[in-house]
Amino acid sequence: MPERPKAPKLAVVIPAGGVGTRFGGRLPKQFIKLGRAPILVETVGHFTRHPAVIAIVVAAPEIHVERTRRALVPVTRRAPVLVVQGGGMRQDSVWLALQAVPRHADMIIVHDAVRPLITRGLIDAVVGAGAESGAAICALPITETVKRVRQDVVETTLDRSELWAVQTPQAFRAALLREAHEKARRDGVVGTDDAMLVERLGHPVRVVRGLAENVKITTPEDLRRARRAWTR
């Protein structure tokens, strides 16, 4: 019988460098509790439990690096978690975290620190698509009407059949993601996500259907929604 292909060695980058200005309050949102643990801990826990993950790098705000390390102690017993200082923007934080990713990792997953409601199934689907094509994201098709507006006046109504709302995790072959970030830095380009940087290389990015409950917690209403989903 032919040998089954080996599962790729996965490294995870979690940018957590923000201070949550849109959320309000003095406590960064990643430290707010969702259930019994802070949002960041719940998020990281999904990856420490994954058998193919060999390393997790969290990029934290400079003033919260030590606090982040202490918060993650309960989950670092299951998989190696390294906390590094993040940058001024999300892309900077990912770049700084990439410098700490082991070179023998085959693929790198990038996931938002404040998306704690992912599942093992979604992680595996994105990683599987990324392993086949080199780059993959998860997203949901937009169901509402979308219009382009300029100075409070509608310019046009967009064809929503081609529009998807992008989530994380996103998974990339390690060398491809590094190349994309290096080129972006050389060109002075700031992307809205890591897939955009890979797209600039002309590399196709596969799309896997995401999850409606995979909410990014950026506002108090997002937190209430996540807590409702968490307790179901």
PASEBA-1860 file (N, C-alpha, C; in nm, 3 decimals):
! residues 232
1> MPERPKAP> 0.084/-0.120/0.000/0.000/0.000/0.000/0.088/0.125/0.000 ~ 0.048/0.229/-0.075/0.128/0.353/-0.075/0.123/0.419/0.061 ~ 0.235/0.483/0.096/0.240/0.552/0.224/0.152/0.676/0.221 ~ 0.086/0.699/0.334/0.004/0.820/0.345/0.096/0.941/0.357 ~ 0.063/1.051/0.290/0.149/1.171/0.301/0.154/1.219/0.445 ~ 0.273/1.265/0.484/0.290/1.313/0.620/0.216/1.446/0.639 ~ 0.159/1.461/0.757/0.092/1.588/0.788/0.197/1.698/0.796 ~ 0.168/1.816/0.741/0.266/1.925/0.748/0.287/1.972/0.891
9> KLAVVIPA> 0.411/2.012/0.919/0.440/2.071/1.050/0.388/2.215/1.048 ~ 0.303/2.245/1.145/0.236/2.375/1.146/0.294/2.467/1.253 ~ 0.316/2.591/1.217/0.345/2.697/1.314/0.230/2.797/1.306 ~ 0.201/2.859/1.419/0.088/2.951/1.427/0.139/3.089/1.470 ~ 0.098/3.190/1.397/0.128/3.329/1.432/-0.002/3.396/1.474 ~ -0.002/3.455/1.592/-0.121/3.521/1.643/-0.087/3.666/1.676 ~ -0.124/3.759/1.588/-0.101/3.901/1.618/-0.198/3.949/1.726 ~ -0.143/3.991/1.837/-0.225/4.042/1.948/-0.167/4.174/1.995
17> GGVGTRFG> -0.123/4.255/1.899/-0.053/4.378/1.933/-0.142/4.498/1.953 ~ -0.272/4.482/1.927/-0.361/4.596/1.941/-0.394/4.627/2.086 ~ -0.445/4.747/2.107/-0.484/4.789/2.242/-0.635/4.808/2.253 ~ -0.708/4.776/2.145/-0.853/4.774/2.152/-0.919/4.909/2.165 ~ -0.876/5.007/2.085/-0.934/5.142/2.096/-1.081/5.143/2.059 ~ -1.122/5.057/1.964/-1.262/5.055/1.925/-1.350/4.989/2.031 ~ -1.287/4.905/2.114/-1.364/4.835/2.216/-1.397/4.926/2.335 ~ -1.306/5.015/2.366/-1.327/5.101/2.482/-1.277/5.035/2.608
25> GRLPKQFI> -1.258/5.114/2.713/-1.209/5.060/2.839/-1.058/5.053/2.842 ~ -1.003/5.031/2.961/-0.857/5.032/2.978/-0.795/4.895/2.954 ~ -0.874/4.788/2.966/-0.821/4.653/2.951/-0.826/4.612/2.804 ~ -0.711/4.577/2.742/-0.714/4.529/2.603/-0.810/4.411/2.591 ~ -0.883/4.408/2.481/-0.991/4.311/2.468/-0.944/4.166/2.476 ~ -0.818/4.138/2.437/-0.772/3.999/2.440/-0.762/3.943/2.582 ~ -0.763/4.033/2.683/-0.756/3.987/2.822/-0.893/3.978/2.889 ~ -0.998/4.021/2.820/-1.133/4.009/2.875/-1.176/3.863/2.871
33> KLGRAPIL> -1.243/3.818/2.974/-1.283/3.678/2.980/-1.404/3.651/2.891 ~ -1.395/3.538/2.821/-1.508/3.491/2.743/-1.587/3.390/2.822 ~ -1.520/3.288/2.871/-1.580/3.193/2.963/-1.507/3.205/3.095 ~ -1.428/3.105/3.125/-1.346/3.110/3.247/-1.208/3.168/3.221 ~ -1.174/3.182/3.095/-1.039/3.228/3.060/-1.047/3.348/2.968 ~ -0.940/3.427/2.960/-0.938/3.540/2.868/-0.954/3.496/2.723 ~ -1.003/3.587/2.640/-1.025/3.558/2.499/-0.899/3.503/2.434 ~ -0.785/3.566/2.459/-0.659/3.521/2.397/-0.626/3.378/2.435
41> VETVGHFT> -0.646/3.342/2.560/-0.616/3.207/2.606/-0.706/3.105/2.536 ~ -0.834/3.138/2.524/-0.926/3.049/2.453/-0.883/3.032/2.308 ~ -0.840/3.140/2.245/-0.796/3.134/2.105/-0.673/3.046/2.091 ~ -0.572/3.073/2.171/-0.447/2.997/2.162/-0.470/2.850/2.194 ~ -0.562/2.823/2.285/-0.590/2.685/2.324/-0.631/2.596/2.208 ~ -0.700/2.651/2.109/-0.738/2.570/1.993/-0.616/2.514/1.922 ~ -0.508/2.590/1.921/-0.388/2.548/1.849/-0.295/2.464/1.935 ~ -0.290/2.488/2.065/-0.206/2.403/2.150/-0.261/2.261/2.154
49> RHPAVIAI> -0.390/2.245/2.128/-0.449/2.111/2.127/-0.435/2.041/1.992 ~ -0.388/2.112/1.891/-0.377/2.053/1.758/-0.248/1.971/1.747 ~ -0.256/1.844/1.709/-0.137/1.758/1.711/-0.029/1.796/1.610 ~ -0.061/1.870/1.504/0.039/1.903/1.403/0.109/2.035/1.431 ~ 0.066/2.108/1.533/0.126/2.238/1.564/0.254/2.218/1.643 ~ 0.364/2.272/1.591/0.493/2.257/1.658/0.535/2.383/1.733 ~ 0.472/2.496/1.701/0.508/2.621/1.768/0.399/2.725/1.747 ~ 0.381/2.808/1.848/0.286/2.919/1.841/0.359/3.045/1.884
57> VVAAPEIH> 0.349/3.150/1.803/0.413/3.276/1.837/0.305/3.383/1.847 ~ 0.297/3.444/1.964/0.201/3.551/1.989/0.275/3.683/1.994 ~ 0.230/3.779/1.914/0.290/3.914/1.915/0.201/4.004/1.999 ~ 0.254/4.050/2.112/0.176/4.127/2.209/0.224/4.271/2.214 ~ 0.139/4.363/2.262/0.184/4.501/2.281/0.302/4.506/2.377 ~ 0.393/4.598/2.354/0.515/4.606/2.437/0.482/4.611/2.586 ~ 0.383/4.690/2.624/0.353/4.705/2.766/0.280/4.584/2.825 ~ 0.240/4.490/2.738/0.164/4.374/2.787/0.232/4.241/2.757
65> VERTRRAL> 0.360/4.244/2.719/0.430/4.119/2.687/0.432/4.025/2.808 ~ 0.473/4.077/2.924/0.482/3.990/3.042/0.344/3.943/3.086 ~ 0.247/4.030/3.080/0.110/3.991/3.117/0.060/3.881/3.024 ~ 0.092/3.891/2.895/0.050/3.790/2.800/0.116/3.657/2.831 ~ 0.244/3.659/2.864/0.314/3.535/2.899/0.250/3.468/3.020 ~ 0.217/3.548/3.120/0.156/3.491/3.241/0.018/3.433/3.210 ~ -0.059/3.504/3.129/-0.194/3.457/3.096/-0.192/3.325/3.022 ~ -0.088/3.304/2.940/-0.083/3.184/2.855/-0.018/3.065/2.923
73> VPVTRRAP> 0.028/3.079/3.044/0.094/2.968/3.113/0.007/2.841/3.115 ~ -0.124/2.850/3.141/-0.204/2.726/3.145/-0.204/2.647/3.015 ~ -0.188/2.713/2.900/-0.191/2.639/2.774/-0.052/2.608/2.720 ~ 0.052/2.671/2.773/0.187/2.644/2.723/0.236/2.506/2.765 ~ 0.165/2.442/2.857/0.206/2.308/2.897/0.178/2.205/2.788 ~ 0.088/2.238/2.694/0.051/2.143/2.590/0.129/2.162/2.461 ~ 0.178/2.282/2.436/0.255/2.310/2.314/0.340/2.435/2.339 ~ 0.455/2.444/2.271/0.541/2.560/2.294/0.477/2.688/2.244
81> VLVVQGGG> 0.468/2.787/2.332/0.412/2.918/2.298/0.516/3.024/2.332 ~ 0.552/3.104/2.233/0.648/3.211/2.252/0.576/3.344/2.236 ~ 0.601/3.436/2.328/0.542/3.569/2.319/0.652/3.669/2.283 ~ 0.629/3.744/2.174/0.724/3.844/2.131/0.655/3.981/2.129 ~ 0.735/4.084/2.124/0.679/4.219/2.117/0.624/4.245/1.977 ~ 0.499/4.295/1.970/0.437/4.326/1.843/0.477/4.464/1.793 ~ 0.422/4.500/1.678/0.454/4.627/1.616/0.338/4.724/1.621 ~ 0.356/4.836/1.553/0.254/4.939/1.555/0.129/4.903/1.478
89> MRQDSVWL> 0.143/4.819/1.375/0.030/4.774/1.297/0.027/4.622/1.295 ~ -0.089/4.567/1.258/-0.104/4.421/1.254/0.003/4.358/1.168 ~ 0.028/4.415/1.050/0.126/4.357/0.959/0.265/4.354/1.021 ~ 0.298/4.459/1.096/0.427/4.462/1.166/0.435/4.350/1.269 ~ 0.324/4.327/1.340/0.322/4.222/1.441/0.341/4.085/1.379 ~ 0.276/4.062/1.265/0.295/3.933/1.196/0.440/3.918/1.153 ~ 0.497/4.023/1.099/0.637/4.018/1.055/0.730/3.985/1.171 ~ 0.711/4.051/1.282/0.797/4.026/1.398/0.779/3.883/1.450
97> ALQAVPRH> 0.656/3.835/1.449/0.631/3.697/1.492/0.695/3.597/1.396 ~ 0.694/3.627/1.267/0.754/3.537/1.169/0.902/3.513/1.196 ~ 0.969/3.613/1.251/1.113/3.597/1.279/1.139/3.490/1.385 ~ 1.036/3.460/1.465/1.052/3.360/1.572/0.995/3.224/1.534 ~ 0.938/3.211/1.415/0.881/3.082/1.372/0.994/2.987/1.335 ~ 0.992/2.864/1.384/1.098/2.768/1.350/1.109/2.747/1.200 ~ 1.231/2.736/1.153/1.254/2.724/1.009/1.208/2.588/0.954 ~ 1.189/2.490/1.040/1.146/2.360/0.988/0.994/2.347/0.979
105> ADMIIVHD> 0.921/2.455/1.008/0.776/2.452/0.990/0.744/2.451/0.841 ~ 0.653/2.363/0.802/0.614/2.355/0.661/0.512/2.463/0.624 ~ 0.420/2.488/0.716/0.314/2.585/0.690/0.298/2.677/0.809 ~ 0.249/2.797/0.781/0.225/2.895/0.888/0.079/2.936/0.882 ~ 0.014/2.925/0.995/-0.124/2.971/1.011/-0.120/3.108/1.077 ~ -0.194/3.203/1.024/-0.210/3.333/1.088/-0.355/3.344/1.134 ~ -0.372/3.376/1.262/-0.508/3.382/1.317/-0.521/3.500/1.412 ~ -0.635/3.570/1.403/-0.661/3.684/1.490/-0.671/3.640/1.636
113> AVRPLITR> -0.610/3.718/1.723/-0.611/3.684/1.866/-0.751/3.684/1.924 ~ -0.840/3.765/1.866/-0.974/3.781/1.924/-1.081/3.713/1.838 ~ -1.046/3.601/1.778/-1.143/3.511/1.715/-1.138/3.378/1.789 ~ -1.202/3.368/1.904/-1.189/3.249/1.987/-1.286/3.136/1.953 ~ -1.377/3.158/1.858/-1.481/3.058/1.833/-1.454/2.975/1.709 ~ -1.327/2.957/1.675/-1.293/2.867/1.566/-1.310/2.723/1.610 ~ -1.300/2.632/1.514/-1.313/2.489/1.543/-1.196/2.414/1.482 ~ -1.174/2.293/1.531/-1.070/2.208/1.473/-1.102/2.179/1.326
121> GLIDAVVG> -1.231/2.163/1.296/-1.269/2.135/1.159/-1.233/2.248/1.064 ~ -1.254/2.372/1.108/-1.221/2.487/1.023/-1.070/2.498/1.005 ~ -0.995/2.479/1.112/-0.849/2.483/1.102/-0.800/2.381/1.001 ~ -0.850/2.258/1.012/-0.805/2.151/0.923/-0.845/2.177/0.778 ~ -0.964/2.235/0.758/-1.008/2.264/0.621/-0.918/2.368/0.555 ~ -0.884/2.473/0.631/-0.798/2.578/0.575/-0.657/2.525/0.552 ~ -0.605/2.449/0.648/-0.471/2.393/0.633/-0.467/2.297/0.514 ~ -0.569/2.214/0.498/-0.573/2.121/0.386/-0.571/2.193/0.252
129> AGAESGAA> -0.651/2.299/0.240/-0.654/2.376/0.116/-0.521/2.447/0.094 ~ -0.461/2.497/0.203/-0.333/2.565/0.192/-0.220/2.470/0.154 ~ -0.226/2.348/0.205/-0.123/2.250/0.171/-0.128/2.214/0.023 ~ -0.248/2.211/-0.033/-0.264/2.177/-0.174/-0.223/2.292/-0.266 ~ -0.262/2.414/-0.230/-0.244/2.527/-0.323/-0.136/2.625/-0.281 ~ -0.091/2.616/-0.158/0.011/2.708/-0.109/-0.044/2.819/-0.023 ~ -0.172/2.853/-0.043/-0.232/2.962/0.034/-0.383/2.941/0.039 ~ -0.442/2.961/0.159/-0.586/2.944/0.174/-0.638/3.032/0.285
137> ICALPITE> -0.762/3.077/0.268/-0.831/3.156/0.368/-0.969/3.097/0.390 ~ -1.036/3.142/0.496/-1.177/3.109/0.512/-1.256/3.238/0.502 ~ -1.377/3.228/0.450/-1.459/3.347/0.427/-1.604/3.304/0.412 ~ -1.693/3.402/0.423/-1.836/3.379/0.406/-1.888/3.470/0.296 ~ -1.976/3.418/0.210/-2.035/3.506/0.108/-2.120/3.614/0.172 ~ -2.112/3.734/0.117/-2.192/3.845/0.168/-2.335/3.830/0.120 ~ -2.429/3.843/0.213/-2.570/3.824/0.179/-2.648/3.954/0.170 ~ -2.591/4.063/0.223/-2.661/4.191/0.219/-2.619/4.272/0.096
145> TVKRVRQD> -2.703/4.363/0.056/-2.669/4.452/-0.055/-2.553/4.543/-0.014 ~ -2.456/4.556/-0.105/-2.337/4.637/-0.078/-2.329/4.749/-0.182 ~ -2.311/4.871/-0.136/-2.301/4.986/-0.225/-2.169/5.060/-0.202 ~ -2.115/5.113/-0.311/-1.999/5.199/-0.298/-2.049/5.342/-0.279 ~ -2.001/5.407/-0.170/-2.050/5.540/-0.134/-1.934/5.638/-0.130 ~ -1.955/5.756/-0.185/-1.854/5.862/-0.180/-1.922/5.990/-0.136 ~ -1.870/6.048/-0.028/-1.925/6.173/0.029/-2.076/6.162/0.051 ~ -2.114/6.051/0.115/-2.252/6.027/0.155/-2.349/6.008/0.038
153> VVETTLDR> -2.297/5.982/-0.081/-2.382/5.958/-0.197/-2.345/5.824/-0.260 ~ -2.446/5.743/-0.293/-2.421/5.613/-0.355/-2.365/5.632/-0.495 ~ -2.251/5.567/-0.522/-2.194/5.569/-0.657/-2.246/5.453/-0.739 ~ -2.250/5.334/-0.678/-2.297/5.216/-0.750/-2.330/5.105/-0.652 ~ -2.409/5.011/-0.696/-2.439/4.891/-0.620/-2.352/4.778/-0.673 ~ -2.279/4.713/-0.584/-2.184/4.609/-0.624/-2.254/4.475/-0.639 ~ -2.196/4.390/-0.721/-2.248/4.255/-0.741/-2.204/4.169/-0.624 ~ -2.295/4.144/-0.530/-2.255/4.072/-0.409/-2.227/3.924/-0.434
161> SELWAVQT> -2.264/3.871/-0.549/-2.238/3.729/-0.577/-2.089/3.700/-0.584 ~ -2.007/3.804/-0.601/-1.862/3.786/-0.609/-1.790/3.836/-0.483 ~ -1.866/3.877/-0.381/-1.806/3.936/-0.262/-1.814/3.841/-0.143 ~ -1.702/3.826/-0.073/-1.694/3.739/0.044/-1.631/3.818/0.159 ~ -1.679/3.794/0.280/-1.622/3.855/0.401/-1.517/3.759/0.457 ~ -1.394/3.807/0.465/-1.281/3.720/0.499/-1.263/3.709/0.649 ~ -1.228/3.588/0.694/-1.201/3.559/0.834/-1.057/3.507/0.846 ~ -1.022/3.467/0.965/-0.904/3.385/0.987/-0.953/3.258/1.059
169> PQAFRAAL> -0.877/3.149/1.053/-0.736/3.136/1.016/-0.712/3.143/0.866 ~ -0.588/3.184/0.834/-0.536/3.177/0.699/-0.409/3.093/0.705 ~ -0.386/3.010/0.604/-0.273/2.917/0.607/-0.191/2.929/0.480 ~ -0.059/2.928/0.496/0.032/2.949/0.383/0.153/2.857/0.397 ~ 0.208/2.818/0.283/0.339/2.754/0.288/0.436/2.856/0.346 ~ 0.521/2.810/0.434/0.604/2.902/0.512/0.688/2.994/0.423 ~ 0.754/2.938/0.323/0.840/3.020/0.237/0.760/3.124/0.161 ~ 0.638/3.089/0.120/0.554/3.182/0.045/0.513/3.301/0.132
177> LREAHEKA> 0.473/3.275/0.256/0.432/3.385/0.343/0.550/3.476/0.375 ~ 0.665/3.417/0.399/0.783/3.500/0.425/0.817/3.587/0.304 ~ 0.811/3.529/0.186/0.840/3.606/0.064/0.741/3.721/0.048 ~ 0.613/3.694/0.075/0.510/3.797/0.060/0.534/3.914/0.155 ~ 0.571/3.883/0.280/0.596/3.990/0.377/0.724/4.066/0.342 ~ 0.826/3.996/0.297/0.951/4.064/0.261/0.929/4.161/0.144 ~ 0.851/4.118/0.044/0.824/4.205/-0.070/0.740/4.326/-0.027 ~ 0.641/4.303/0.059/0.558/4.415/0.106/0.643/4.518/0.179
185> RRDGVVGT> 0.740/4.472/0.258/0.826/4.566/0.331/0.915/4.643/0.234 ~ 0.966/4.575/0.133/1.049/4.644/0.034/0.969/4.749/-0.042 ~ 0.844/4.716/-0.072/0.760/4.804/-0.154/0.684/4.908/-0.072 ~ 0.692/4.899/0.061/0.618/4.992/0.145/0.468/4.972/0.138 ~ 0.424/4.850/0.119/0.282/4.818/0.105/0.227/4.766/0.237 ~ 0.111/4.815/0.277/0.040/4.765/0.395/-0.088/4.697/0.348 ~ -0.102/4.570/0.379/-0.220/4.495/0.337/-0.323/4.486/0.449 ~ -0.446/4.460/0.409/-0.551/4.444/0.509/-0.549/4.306/0.571
193> DDAMLVER> -0.486/4.210/0.506/-0.464/4.078/0.565/-0.343/4.016/0.497 ~ -0.301/3.901/0.545/-0.181/3.837/0.490/-0.205/3.782/0.351 ~ -0.328/3.738/0.324/-0.359/3.687/0.191/-0.338/3.794/0.085 ~ -0.367/3.919/0.117/-0.348/4.028/0.020/-0.201/4.037/-0.021 ~ -0.111/4.016/0.075/0.032/4.023/0.043/0.072/3.907/-0.048 ~ 0.013/3.791/-0.025/0.041/3.675/-0.111/-0.017/3.698/-0.250 ~ -0.134/3.758/-0.257/-0.197/3.788/-0.386/-0.106/3.877/-0.471 ~ -0.032/3.968/-0.405/0.057/4.059/-0.478/0.169/3.984/-0.550
201> LGHPVRVV> 0.198/3.862/-0.505/0.300/3.781/-0.572/0.244/3.712/-0.695 ~ 0.113/3.724/-0.718/0.050/3.654/-0.829/0.014/3.511/-0.796 ~ 0.019/3.476/-0.666/-0.011/3.338/-0.626/-0.160/3.325/-0.593 ~ -0.226/3.221/-0.644/-0.369/3.203/-0.614/-0.392/3.169/-0.467 ~ -0.503/3.218/-0.414/-0.541/3.193/-0.275/-0.675/3.120/-0.275 ~ -0.677/3.000/-0.222/-0.800/2.922/-0.215/-0.891/2.976/-0.106 ~ -1.021/2.957/-0.123/-1.119/3.002/-0.025/-1.198/2.883/0.027 ~ -1.203/2.870/0.159/-1.281/2.768/0.229/-1.395/2.841/0.299
209> RGLAENVK> -1.513/2.782/0.299/-1.626/2.847/0.366/-1.599/2.855/0.516 ~ -1.615/2.976/0.571/-1.593/2.998/0.713/-1.715/2.966/0.796 ~ -1.717/3.019/0.917/-1.826/2.993/1.010/-1.889/3.124/1.054 ~ -2.020/3.127/1.059/-2.089/3.249/1.101/-2.052/3.288/1.243 ~ -2.029/3.189/1.329/-1.996/3.218/1.469/-1.850/3.258/1.489 ~ -1.769/3.253/1.384/-1.628/3.286/1.394/-1.609/3.438/1.395 ~ -1.668/3.500/1.494/-1.670/3.647/1.502/-1.538/3.700/1.555 ~ -1.497/3.814/1.500/-1.381/3.886/1.553/-1.432/3.987/1.654
217> ITTPEDLR> -1.385/3.977/1.777/-1.437/4.060/1.886/-1.366/4.195/1.884 ~ -1.434/4.295/1.829/-1.376/4.429/1.823/-1.463/4.533/1.894 ~ -1.587/4.499/1.925/-1.677/4.593/1.992/-1.748/4.520/2.106 ~ -1.809/4.593/2.200/-1.885/4.528/2.306/-1.997/4.439/2.253 ~ -2.059/4.477/2.143/-2.165/4.394/2.085/-2.107/4.263/2.032 ~ -1.987/4.268/1.975/-1.921/4.145/1.932/-1.898/4.051/2.051 ~ -1.859/4.109/2.165/-1.835/4.028/2.284/-1.965/3.963/2.332 ~ -2.073/4.038/2.332/-2.202/3.980/2.373/-2.243/3.867/2.279
225> RARRAWTR> -2.222/3.889/2.151/-2.255/3.785/2.053/-2.169/3.660/2.075 ~ -2.040/3.680/2.099/-1.950/3.567/2.121/-1.987/3.492/2.248 ~ -2.024/3.564/2.353/-2.061/3.498/2.478/-2.189/3.416/2.461 ~ -2.284/3.467/2.380/-2.404/3.389/2.353/-2.370/3.260/2.281 ~ -2.282/3.269/2.182/-2.242/3.150/2.108/-2.162/3.055/2.196 ~ -2.081/3.109/2.285/-1.996/3.029/2.372/-2.078/2.942/2.467 ~ -2.191/2.992/2.511/-2.270/2.921/2.611/-2.372/2.826/2.551 ~ -2.381/2.821/2.419/-2.479/2.732/2.356/-2.436/2.586/2.371
END
